[in-house]
Amino acid sequence: MLSDILVLDLETTVERIAGRIDNSPYNPHNKIVSAHFGWLGWDDVDDYQYTVYHHIEQSQSDSTEALREALRKAKVLVCHNAKFDVSWLLEAGFDAPEKIYCTLIGEYLLSKAQRKDLSLKGSAERRGLRNQKKSDLIDHWFQDGVDFSEMPLVTMLEYAEADVRTTAELYLAQMDDFDAQENKSLITARDQMNEMLVFLVELERNGCSIDLAALDIVEKEFRAEKVELTARLTEIVEQVMGDTPINLNSGDDMTKVVYSREVIDKAIHKQTWNIGTNDAGKSLMPPRMSQNQFSDAVRATTRVVEKTQAVCCSHCNGFGSIQKFKVKTKIKLGKKYRIQTDEPYKNRTKCPKCGGLGAIYQPTGETAGLRMIPTGPSYAAAGGFKTDKETIQTLIGVATRKRKPVAVEFLTKLSRLSAVSVYLDSFVAGLKRGTRKNGILHANFNQCIASTGRLSSSNPNSQNWPKRGFPVRRAIVSRFDDGLLLEADYSGLEFRTCVELSRDSQGLADILGGKDIHRQTASICLQKDPKDVTKDERQGHKWASFQPLFGGTGAGMEPHIKAYFGKFYEIYRGIEAWHNSLMTGTLKNGIVQTPSGRQYFWPNVVRTRGNRVSHSTQILNYPVQGFSADMVQLACIRALRFFRQASLRSKLILTVHDSIVVDTHPDEVEQVKSILVEAMTRIDEEMVTRFGYKCVVPFDIEISAGKNWLDQEELSLTNAT
């Protein structure tokens, strides 16, 4: 018996609020219903036990001390989605073993970026395990809104025991799989992710202090801006569409406004452009077409939209009245049906001519809309042509180049309206909904969603917050009187990682020489001397610095921007050579791997036009983002270690891609600053120990501080040790 490995599963209550399920351990209404645990044997769980806490059929706990003693003796704690169980244990006053093993992380790494069901049930079924999750026991209870505390005790106990035994069997299967891997460094990546799990538990428990009054001000500002944007967009719509009713949130309507076209038949349109999914559930690829074929397909599936003039509907006299009609009802008689029409006015329909609008819209013969032109099949959407964020940004560039001021204004304001709506509905509402009565927001971080290894987050999704100037950040403040929020941010991490992996000599020289890469990018794009580039121009062209790192060619962009991409590869020929080797290697074996051992498997990679390969953007992206993510993970692990050694009052509260945020006690500012420098920049030796990899590129950081997460000033690192 492997008596030092404890397998555990907790069942908890959930709170349902406005259609949402909150299973957070930091919700005071949620409780642990039961804990199920046992010691891992060679092929199953030995000495299986459970303790029940808040169940309606058993009001008193049985043997809480047995669980406490088991956790004390365990050298390894095994759970599926261990972050959830460990968070609940700590919040309930238990101590967790130092070493955690999450079978969800194990499945995630072994899947090698293939989209698979990583749930305990999905993993067990896919592997054909002897023990299976018994979801059928409880599914109907959950569908009826009954949680573990209320369903029959015997049912809950049977379900939970199956979870523990399934988790144990999955763990053993994963150990065999990891041992069988030729890439032994994958084990190192697994262990590091499990260490990172402990860091994330700490982050979530600490939470962020939220100034709700400041958040209210931000919300009012966004709502006022939304009203202003909507009013101006409505004016432009009236100008370019006549009297045609337009819904700014409708993709079909935006196709009319932006491209001056509407779909004739959606079924034929979707078939022509290969829109939808295949039998395996994967999105279909746009068809290959010549420019003439594309133009013919556009004309065949869509028609030009004309401006309209509204005239009063004579049928309802312009009042949009509701007309009452007798309804035909099908009544089943044995194997046959009878049509019944003697139930008058059972249903109501709108005016059959105007649809209840009170007016009929007659075409004027003048082409409506902004008259933008889709450039290829990839622009096609189910309701017409794309008007998503990325497409709109591209069209803004096109409209600017073609000197279409109305189109530029409309598209710019439409993009901003979409952003403001997301800010209100997701970020502002998310912060308000998630903030507890004590003023603390406990976000949820996820390790096993992004295939690159980067974190994602929810409640709120702080990983998607705009990095600079985002006013919602002002609502995140220090919990300490006179405290500060310190953010340590890697400088140009993606570029440095790309240079590190490619060993590009010019890139290394630029980094060691302190060259500002983003200023260089702006100077090339704007064709001006670097010293003349303003701060705003530098910031506005940062996105272009990143595009070539992932194989971007500038296709479809403005000529001066496209020219930058060619110049980039002239300067950094080592990066171009590395990109070519990555694509050639993937063609040969279908695998992309980072120095940390993280792997990405690409089946059925083929050569495409332009001497590239399929999935080229993802193939070039994964090593950069994957290795960057591993470095940030290592920095976070080190930061937590140093914080605990120093017994600081300051709290680690956030990590956003390549940064760490600390709620800092006023007496610990210099100490925290020194720890962040040590944790994030001096990792060479540990990278050699863990990965057997020696970096040649220095990874520098910038640290800023302020009373909130928005209003920050950069700190000097001169005295940081």
N, C-alpha and C positions, 0 to 999 in steps of 0.2 A: 504493500500500500504506500502511495506517495502522500504521506500523512501531513506534509507541510503545505499542501495546495488546497485552498478552500474555494469551493464553488458556491455562489450565492445569487439569489434572485429576490427582489423586493416587490411586493404588490402594494399599491398606494391608492388613495382616493384621488379624484380629480374634481375641479370646480368648472362648471359650465356657465359661461357668461356671454350672453348675446351671440350664441351659436359657436363660440370658441371654447376649446378645451384647454384648461390650464392645469398641468400636472407638476408644476414647479414645487420643489421642496421649500421655497421661500414664500409661498402662499400660506398664510396662517390658517386657512380653512382646510388645507390638505393634510392628511395624516398617513403614516405607514399603517397598512392593514395587517400585513404579515411579512415575516422574513423566513426564507427557506434556504437551507444550507447543508453542506455535507463535504466530507473529505474525498478528494479524488483518488480513486483506485486505478488499477491498471486498465480497466475498460468501463468503469461506471463510478457512481458515487457511493461511498461507504459511510456508515454512521449518519444517515440522512436524518435531519431534524428540522423542526419549524417552530416558530413562535408567533402567536396571533395577538394583535394589539387592539385595533378599533373595528371589530366586526360585531354586527348586531346580534349574532348568535353566541358570542363569547366576549364578554365585556372586560375581562381581566386578562392580562398578559400571562403567558406561561413560559417560564424559563428564559427571561431576558438575559440573565447572567450567562446562560449557555452560549448565546450568540457573542456576548462580550468576550468571553474566554476564548472562543474559537477565533475571533478576530485578533486577539492578542497572540495566540500561538501560531497563526498562519504566517508563512513567509511570502506566499503569493496569494492574491485574491483574484479569482477568475469570474468575470461576469460578461454578459452580452450587452453592449452599450454601457460599459462600466462607469462612465462619467455620471450617468443618472444615479446608479446605485450608490456610488461613493459619496456623491453630493448629499443624498438622503441620509446615509449613515452619519456623516459628520454633522449635519444639521440636527439629527436626533440625539446627538451627544455620544456617539460611538467613535472609537478610533479605528482608522483603516490601516491595514498593513502598508509598509513602505513601498512594496512592489505590487503593481496592478497589471493584470493582463486582461485586455479587452478582446473578445473573440470577434466583435464587429470590426475592429482595426485589422485583425488578422485576415478576415475575409476581404476587406478593402484592398490590402496590399497584394494578396494572392490573386485577386481578380485582374491586376495589372492594367487598370484603367478601363476594363471592359464593363459596360453597363449591366450590372447584375443586381438581383434582389439580395441585399445584404442583411435583411432581417433574419432573426433566428429561425423563423418558419421557412423563409425562402432558402436559407443556407442549408437547413436540414433536408429539405425536399430535394434540392439540387444535388446534394452529396449522397442521398439515399441512406441517411443515418438510421440506425436501428430505433433510436428514440426520436420521437417527433413531437413538435409543439401541438398541444391539443386545443387549438383555437376554436374548434367547433363546439367546445363545452361552454364558451362564454360569449361568442359573437352575438347571439340573439339577445343576451342580457345588455350588452353595450349598446346595441341598436335601440333598445327600449330606454336608454338613459340610466341604466343601473350599473354602478361601479362595484369594485371588489368588496366594499364594506357591506353591501346589501344583498349580493347574490348568495345562493346557498353555500354554507361553509364547506361542505363536502366537495362541491364543484370547484370552488376556488382552490382548495388544497390539492385536488387531483391535477388541476391545470398547472399550479405552481411547481409541484414536484416534477412534472414532465419538463418544464422549462429548465430546472436545475440539471436534470439528467441529460437533456439535449445539449445544454451548454457544455457540460463535461465531455460528452462524446465529440462535440465539435472542436473543443480545445485539443483533444488527443489527435484528431484527424489533422488539425492544423500543424501540430508539432511534427507529424510525419511529413507533411507537405513542405514545411520549411527545411527540414533536414534533407529532403530530396532535391532541393533547389541547387543547381550549379552555382547560382549567384548567392553565395553565403552572406554577402553584405546586406541582402534583403532582411536578414535577421536583425542586423544593426538598425536598419530603418524602422522595423517593427518595435524594437525596444525603445527607440527614441520617441516614437509616437505615443507609446504608453507612458513614458515620462512626461511628455507634453500634456497628456490627459490630466495629470496631477496639477500642472500649472493652470490649465483651464478651469478645473474645479476651484482653485484658489481665486481666479478672476471672477468667476460667477458668484462665489460666496461673498467676496468683497463688494461687488456691485459698484455702481456709479451714483454719486449724489446728484439729484436733479432739483434745479430751481424752477418750480412750476410757475411762479410769477413771471420769470423771464421767458419761459416757454409760451405763456399766454400772449406776451407782447409779440413774440415771433409769429405765433399763429395769426394774430390780427394783421400783421404786416403782410403775410402770405395771402390771406383772404382778400385784403384790399388790392393787392397786386393781381390776383386772379380775376377780380371784377373788372379792373382796368384793362387787362389783356383780353378778356372775353369781349368787352365792349368794342375795342379797336379791331379785333379779328372779325367781329360781326359786321362792322362798317366796311372792311375790305371785302368780305364775302358778298355783301349787297352790291358793292362796286363791280365785282368781277362775275357774279352769278345772276344779277338781276333780282327777281323776286323768288327764285328757287329756294325752298326751305332747306337749310343745311344744319346737320348736327356735327359739331366740331369733334365729338368723340367717336364718330362713325368712320371706320376705314373705307367703307363704300362711298360715303359722301366726300371724304378727303381725296379719293381718287378723282372724283368729278372736279373738285376745286384745283388740285395741284396739277393733274395731267390733262384736264379738260376732256376726259373720256369716262364712259360708264360701260359695265359689262352687259353684253346682250343676253347671254345664257350662262349662268354660273357653272353648270355641269360641264358644258363644252369648254368653257374657259379653263377650269381646273384640269381637265383632261389634256388640253393643248399644252399647258405649261407644266404638266407633271406634278401637280400640287396634291399633297396628301402623304400617306405612308404606305409602305409595302406590307406584305403578310407578316413580316417580322417586327412591324411597328416602327421601322426606321423611316425618316423623312426621305422622300424621293428627290433625286437630283434634277435641277432644271435641264431641259433638253439642249443639246448642242445645235446651234443655228447660225447660218450666215446672217449678215446684216439684212439682206433682202428677205430671207426667210423670216427673220424676226419682225420686220416691218409688216410683212403680209399677215403674220399671225396676230399682230396687234389689231390690224384692220378687220380681220375675220372674227375676232372675239369681242371687240369693243366698238363703240360708236362715239363720235364726237358729241359733246354736250353743248347745247345752246343756252344762251341767256333766256330767261322767261319773264313774262309780264303777267301778273295776277289779275284775273277778272272774276267778278262775283259769280258764284255757282247758282245757276237758275233753279236747280233742283231743290236746294234747301234755302234759297233766297239769301245766301251769304252768311247764314248763321251756323253752318256746320252741324245742322240738327241730326239727331239720332233717329233713324228710321226703324220702325218695328215690322218684323216679318214673321210669318208662320214658319216653323221649323220642321223639317222632315226628320223623324225619329225612327231608327231601326229597332224593331222589337223582335227578339229571337223566339221562334215558335218551333221547338224541337230542333231539327236539323235545318230549318228554313228561317227566313226573316220576313217580317211584314213592315212595310213603310207606313208610318202613321203621320198624318199632317193635321190632325184635329186638335193640336195643342198650340193655340195661337200665342204669339209673343213670349214663347219660352226663352228665347235668346234675342239679343238686339245687335244690330250691325250699324256701322256708321253710314253716312250718306254715300250711296254707291258711286257717285260721280266725283266728289271731292275728298272722300275719305274723312269727312267730318271737319275739314279745315276751313270750310266756308268759301273757298276760292279754287279756281281751276287755273293752272299755270300753263300759259300758251307760249310756245317758242317764238323768239323774235327773229331768228335767222343769223344772229351774231354769236360767234364762238365764245363760250364762257370759260372761266377759270384762268389759271396762271400759265397754261400752255407749256408746262415742263415736259420733257421727253424722256421716257424710260430708255435706257441704253442697252439692255439685254434681258434675257430670260430670267436672270436672278432677281429682277425687279418685280416679277409677277407675284401677286398675292391672291387669296381666294376671292376677295371682293373687288379685285382690280389690280392695282400696283402698290408697292410698298410705300408706307408713310411712317415707318418706324424711326426711332431716334437717329440711328446711323445713316439711314437714307436721307433724312431731312438735312443732316449736316452736310452730306455730299451735295445735295441740291442747292443749299445755300451758297456753296462755292461756285457751282455752275451759274446760278442766277447772278452772283456778283460779277463773274467774268463776262457774262452776256449783257451786263448793265440793265437788269430788270429790277428796279428799286422796289416796286410793289411786291414782287415775288420774294425778294430778300426780306422785306419787313414782315410779310405774312409768315414765311417759313421760320424766321427767327423768333417771332412772337409765339407761333404754334409750338415750337420746341420748348420755349420757356414755360408756356402754359402747361404742357405735359409734365415738365420737371416740377413745377409748383404744386400740381395736383398730387404727384407722388410724395412730395415733401409733406403735404398736409395729411394725406390718407395713410401713409406708411410711417413716416418718421415722427411727425408731431403727435398723431393719434397713437402710434406705437409707444412713444415715451409716456404719454398720459395713462395709457391702459396698463403699462407694465410697472409703473412706479408704485411701490408699496406705501403704506401710510407713514412709514418712517422716512420717506423721501429717498429711498434707495431703489435703483433699477438694477435688476439682476438679468443681464442679457444671457442668451444661450449661444455657445460657440460649437461649431460642428467641424470635425476633422475629416469625415469620410464622405463628403459630398463632391467637392471639387476634385477632378481627376489629377490635377497638378500637385496636390498636397497643400494648397493654400487653404486657409481657414475660410469658412463662411459663418455667418451669424444671423440670428433671428431675435425678434423681440427686444430691440430693433435690429435691423440689418445694418450695423455700423460699418461693415466692410464696403458698402456701396455709397457711403456719404461722400459728397464732394470734399476734397482735401483742404481747400483753401476758401476762406470767406463764407462758409456755410453757417448761417445765423443760428441754426438749431444747436450748434456746438456751444453757444453761449449759455445754454441751459444746464450744461454739465459742469459742475463746480466742485470745489473741495469741501469735504465734510468737516475739516478742521478750521477753527478760528484762525484767520490769517494764513491758512494753508494755501498751497499752490498745486496746480496740475502741471507736472513735468512730462513732456513727450520727447522721447529719443527716437530719431528717425534716421535710418540708413540713407546715406547720400548716393543717389543714382545707382541703387542696388542692381536693377536689371542690366544696365550698361556694364557695370563692374563684373557681374556674374557672367555676362556674355563674353567679355574680354578674358575672364579667368578660364572659362571652358574652351574658348577658341585659341587662347594664348596669342592673341593678336598683338604684334610688337608695337604698332603705332598707338593702339588703344592703351596699352600698358604705359607707354611713354607719356601719353596725354594725362592719364590718371596720376602718375608719379609727379608730373610737372604741374599738377593742379589746374589743368585746363577745365573751363566751364563748358561742358558738352552742350548743354541747352542753349547757351549763348552762341556757341558755334553753329548750332542748328538754325537758330533765328537769323544769324548773319548770312548764312547761305541762302535760306528761303527768301529773305528780304533784299538780298544782294547789297548789303551795307557792311561797313567795317564793324567788327565785334564790339569795339569800344563805344560805338554809337547806338547799339541796341539797348532799348529801354527795358526796365524791369517788367513792364506789362507785355512787351513784345517777346521777351524771353519766356515768360510764363505761358503766353498764348501759343508758343510753338513747341512746348515740351512734348506734346503728344507725338509730334513728328520724329523726335529723338528715339522713341520706343518702337515705331513701326518697322524699321529695317531689322531690328533685333529678332523679329519673328517672321522675317522673310517678306515684309511688305515691299511692293514695287512702285507704289504711287499711282497705280492704274485708276483712271477715272478722276484723278485730282487735277487741280489747276496746274498749268505748265510749270510755274516757278516752284511749286511744291514737288511735283513729279521729278524735276531736275535735281532736287536735293537727294532723292533716293539713289540716283546714279552716282552722285558725288560721294555719298556715304560709302558705297562699296569701292570707290576709287581710293578713299582714305584708309579704310579698314579692310584690306584684302584678306587678312587672316580670318575675319569673321565670314566673309563670303566663301572662302575655302572650307571652313568648318561647316557651314550650312550645306554645301555640296556633299561633304563626307557624311553628314547626318542622313541626308536623303538617300544617298547611295547605300549606306549601311542598313537603312530601314527597308529598302527594296530587297536587300539580300536576306535579312533575318526577321524583319517585322518588329524589331525591338528597339526602343529608345531607353537609355539608362542614364541616371545621374550618378555622380561620384559617391553619393550616399547609399546607393544600392536600389533606389526607387526605380521601378520599371514600368514602361508603357508598351503594351502590345498592340500592334496595328495589323490585323489580318487583311489580306487581299489588297495590299498596297501596289499600285501600278504606275507606270510612267505616263505622264500627261503631256499636253502641248507645252511648248516653251521649255522643254528639257527639265520639267519639274516632276513631282510625284503627287499622287492623290494625298489629301490630308496634310499637305506640306506646311501650312500655317501652324497646325497643331503640333506636328512633328518638331518644328523649329522652336515652338513656344515652350513645350514641356521641359526640356532640359534647363532652360533659363528660369522659368517660374518654379519648377520642381526643386532645383538646387537652392534657389533663393528662399523657398519655403522651408527647406531643411535647415538652412543657416539661421533663419529667424527663430525656428523651433529651438535650436541649440542655444541661441541667445536668451530666449525666454526661460528655458530650463536652468541656465546658469544664473539668471537674475533671481529666480525663486530661491535657488540654493543660497545665494549671497544674502538675500533678504532674511531668510530664516536664521542663518548664522549670526547676523547682526541684531536679530530680535527687534526689528524696526516697527514703529507704530504706523509708518507710511504704508499705503496699500497699492498693490498692483491691481489695476482696474480694467485695462483694455489692451488689446493688441490689434492693430489695423494694418494688415499686409506686412509692411516692413518697419513698423514702429511699435514701441511699448509706451504705455501711458501709466503714470504713477500719481495717485492722490497723495501728496507729500506734506508731512507735518512740518510746520515752520522751523523747527529745530533740527531737521534732518535733510535740508536741501542739498548741502554740499556732499553729505554722505550718500544720498540717493544718486546724485550726479556721478560720483566716482564709481558706484556700483554699476550703473548703466554703461559707462565707458568700459569698465572691465568686462562686463558680461557680453557686450555686443561687438567690441573691436578686437579683443585679445583672445581669439578662439582658435588660433593656428594650431597650437599644441593639442587641443582637444579634438580638432578635426582629424589630425594625424592619428590619434589614438583610436577614435571611433571609426573613421572611414578609411584610414590609411591614405589620406589625401593631403598634400601640402599646397597651400595657396601661394600664388605669386602676387596677387592683387591685394592691396590693403583695402579693408572695408571700413570706411569712416562713417561717423554719425554726426548729426546736429541735434542739439538739445534746446528746446524752447520751454518757457514757463509763463504762467499767468493765473489769474484768479479763476478763470474759466478756460474751456478748451478752445475758444475762438480767439480771444484777445491775448496773444502770446508774444513774448519777446525772446529772441535768441540769447542763449547764455554762452559765456566764454568757457572753453574747455581747457584753458591753459593750466589751471591748478588741479584738474581732475586726475586722479591717480588710479 
